[in-house]
Amino acid sequence: MQDTGTLTQQECLSARPSVVFTALTNPVMQIKWTGAKATGKAQAGKRFTIFDEYISGRYLDLQPGRRILEEWQTAQWPSNAPPSIVEITLEEAGEETLVTLVQSMVPPGHAKSVKQEWTERYWKPLRVYLAKHNGA
């Protein structure tokens, strides 16, 4: 199957959109659910790293509790590859949040591993953290 360069995922997390937004953008909270170093400031134009600098990027637009738009890349990508564009939208679904991720401009041959990274590095540990802390 040919790598298209764009991937889409949806997850339902047991927390309000404002909590999920903070978990995805605040380095202090990121350290808590990843167990790895994270840096940055949740502000458009500011750079960030997560997972001990394995992933780095820059926030393009932030709408607290609603939307995260960012440049995003891994340390594994070819040195000449531009960052991908990640858009995460958060939608309240009762006591949960429907998270929709659209990531474009993924380098050829990397979409499968990136999709797995979102599942293994982000959604699974975040789901465990939120369940343990009752979505807070």
HELIX and SHEET records of a PDB file:
HELIX    1   1 PRO A   17  THR A   25  1                                   9    
HELIX    2   2 PRO A   27  THR A   34  1                                   8    
HELIX    3   3 ALA A  111  GLU A  117  1                                   7    
HELIX    4   4 TRP A  118  TRP A  123  3                                   6    
HELIX    5   5 LYS A  124  LYS A  132  1                                   9    
SHEET    1   A 7 LEU A   7  LEU A  13  0                                        
SHEET    2   A 7 GLU A  96  SER A 104 -1                                        
SHEET    3   A 7 SER A  84  ALA A  93 -1                                        
SHEET    4   A 7 ARG A  67  THR A  74 -1                                        
SHEET    5   A 7 ILE A  55  GLN A  63 -1                                        
SHEET    6   A 7 ARG A  47  ILE A  50 -1                                        
SHEET    7   A 7 THR A  39  GLY A  40 -1                                        
END                                                                             
